């Protein structure tokens, strides 16, 4: 995730740094000006001593020029060291500010990473719970489908049984007519048998009387 935070600044207060920079510049300008003035004075002294041609003025101007040259060199050297020290101090302050900002960003990043990790863990836990619930729902749906299939088979069996009973009931409704027809046919046969039996009995009685 990109961080659009502004660039870090040094820990020096905003009201102190602008006040210190002009002061440093004024000090630097004064020192450099002093060094330049010393060199100019040395140059003028040598220039004034040369036309005289005498040893004493030339020696005095040479010594003065040497002293002023070393003084100006010392001033410039001190100014260079001061500039380096100030630059190093500024860089150290900027490094401390960057380190503070980076530490803060690292803390925020660690907190964000921890929060996202916890959120992802919770999401994984919810996904597992939903997966378990889905498996249970699928199992219940399969059980319900199996029970529905069994109920459908039982309904088909009951429908077939009802059809069978309906057929048997229709057969029972037509049975009295068949029984009456069979009874009429059997009645004639029984009457014929009884007549034949009477005839046989009468014939046997006549034979017995004849033999008597």
C-alpha positions in Angstrom: 0.0 0.0 0.0 1.6 3.3 -1.1 2.2 5.9 1.5 1.6 9.5 0.3 3.0 11.1 3.5 5.2 14.2 3.0 8.9 14.0 3.1 10.3 14.1 6.6 12.0 17.2 8.0 14.7 17.6 10.6 13.7 17.9 14.2 14.9 21.5 14.3 11.9 23.7 15.0 10.5 25.6 12.0 10.9 29.0 13.8 14.5 28.3 14.9 16.0 27.1 11.6 15.2 30.2 9.5 16.5 32.4 12.3 19.8 30.4 12.6 20.5 30.2 8.9 20.6 34.0 8.3 22.8 34.3 11.5 25.2 31.7 10.1 25.3 33.4 6.7 26.0 36.7 8.3 28.9 35.2 10.3 30.2 33.5 7.2 30.0 36.7 5.3 31.8 38.7 8.0 34.6 36.1 8.3 35.1 35.9 4.5 35.0 39.7 4.3 37.7 39.9 7.1 39.9 37.5 5.2 39.5 39.4 2.0 40.3 42.7 3.8 43.5 41.1 5.2 44.6 40.0 1.8 43.9 43.4 0.4 45.9 45.1 3.2 48.8 42.7 2.6 48.7 43.4 -1.1 48.6 47.2 -0.6 51.5 47.0 1.9 53.6 45.1 -0.6 52.6 47.4 -3.4 53.6 50.5 -1.3 56.9 48.9 -0.2 58.2 47.9 -3.6 58.6 51.4 -5.1 60.8 52.5 -2.2 63.5 49.9 -3.0 64.7 49.9 0.6 65.1 46.8 2.6 63.2 47.7 5.8 59.9 48.7 4.1 60.0 45.6 1.8 60.9 43.3 4.7 58.1 44.8 6.9 55.6 44.6 4.0 56.7 41.0 3.4 56.3 40.0 7.0 52.9 41.8 7.2 51.8 40.1 4.0 52.8 36.7 5.4 51.0 37.3 8.7 47.9 38.6 7.0 48.0 35.8 4.5 48.2 33.2 7.2 45.5 34.9 9.2 43.2 35.0 6.2 44.0 31.4 5.4 43.2 30.5 9.0 39.9 32.3 8.8 39.0 30.6 5.6 40.1 27.2 7.0 38.0 27.8 10.2 35.0 28.8 8.0 35.4 25.6 6.0 35.5 23.5 9.1 32.5 25.3 10.5 30.6 24.8 7.3 31.5 21.1 7.3 30.4 20.8 10.9 27.1 22.6 10.2 26.5 20.4 7.2 27.3 17.3 9.2 24.9 18.4 11.9 22.2 19.1 9.4 22.7 15.7 7.8 22.6 14.1 11.3 19.4 15.9 12.1 17.9 14.9 8.8 19.0 11.3 9.4 17.4 11.4 12.9 14.2 12.8 11.4 14.1 10.2 8.7 14.9 7.5 11.2 12.0 8.7 13.4 9.7 8.8 10.4 10.8 5.4 9.2 10.3 4.0 12.8 6.8 5.5 12.9 6.0 4.1 9.4 7.4 0.7 10.4 5.2 0.7 13.5 2.2 1.7 11.4 3.1 -1.0 8.9 3.5 -3.6 11.6 0.1 -2.6 13.1 -1.5 -2.7 9.6 0.1 -6.1 8.9 -1.1 -7.5 12.2 -4.6 -6.2 11.6 -4.7 -7.6 8.0 -3.3 -10.9 9.3 -6.0 -11.1 12.0 -8.6 -10.2 9.4 -7.4 -12.9 7.0 -7.3 -15.4 9.8 -10.9 -14.5 10.7 -11.8 -14.7 7.1 -10.2 -18.2 6.8 -12.1 -19.3 10.0 -15.4 -18.0 8.5 -14.7 -19.8 5.2 -14.0 -23.1 7.1 -17.2 -22.6 9.1 -19.2 -21.9 6.0 -17.6 -24.9 4.3 -18.7 -27.1 7.2 -22.2 -25.6 7.1 -22.3 -26.2 3.4 -21.3 -29.8 3.8 -24.0 -30.3 6.5 -26.6 -28.7 4.2 -25.6 -30.9 1.3 -25.8 -34.0 3.5 -29.2 -33.0 4.8 -30.3 -32.3 1.2 -29.1 -35.8 0.2 -30.9 -37.4 3.1 -34.1 -35.5 2.2 -33.8 -36.5 -1.4 -33.3 -40.2 -0.4 -36.4 -40.0 1.9 -38.3 -38.3 -0.9 -37.3 -41.1 -3.2 -38.4 -43.8 -0.7 -41.7 -42.0 -0.2 -42.2 -41.8 -3.9 -41.5 -45.6 -4.2 -44.0 -46.2 -1.3 -46.5 -44.0 -3.1 -46.1 -46.0 -6.3 -46.5 -49.3 -4.3 -49.6 -47.9 -2.7 -51.0 -46.8 -6.0 -50.4 -50.3 -7.5 -52.0 -51.8 -4.4 -55.0 -49.5 -4.8 -55.3 -50.5 -8.5 -55.1 -54.2 -7.5 -57.8 -53.8 -4.8 -59.9 -51.9 -7.3 -59.7 -54.7 -9.7 -60.6 -57.2 -7.1 -63.5 -55.1 -6.1 -64.7 -55.0 -9.7 -64.4 -58.8 -9.7 -66.5 -59.1 -6.6 -69.1 -56.8 -8.1 -69.5 -59.2 -11.1 -69.3 -62.4 -9.0 -73.1 -62.7 -8.0 -74.2 -63.0 -11.6 -71.7 -65.8 -12.3 -72.8 -67.6 -9.1 -76.5 -67.4 -10.1 -75.7 -68.7 -13.5 -73.7 -71.6 -12.1 -76.5 -72.3 -9.5 -79.1 -72.5 -12.2 -77.0 -74.9 -14.3 -76.2 -77.1 -11.2 -79.9 -77.1 -10.2 -81.0 -78.8 -13.4 -78.3 -81.4 -13.0 -79.4 -82.1 -9.4 -83.0 -82.4 -10.5 -82.1 -84.8 -13.2 -80.0 -86.8 -10.7 -82.9 -87.0 -8.2 -85.3 -88.1 -11.0 -82.9 -90.7 -12.1 -82.4 -91.9 -8.5 -86.2 -92.1 -8.1 -86.5 -94.1 -11.2 -83.8 -96.5 -10.1 -85.4 -97.0 -6.7 -88.8 -97.7 -8.3 -87.3 -100.2 -10.7 -85.5 -101.9 -7.9 -88.7 -102.1 -5.9 -90.5 -103.7 -8.9 -87.8 -106.3 -9.3 -88.0 -107.2 -5.6 -91.8 -107.6 -5.9 -91.4 -109.7 -9.0 -89.0 -112.1 -7.3 -91.2 -112.3 -4.2 
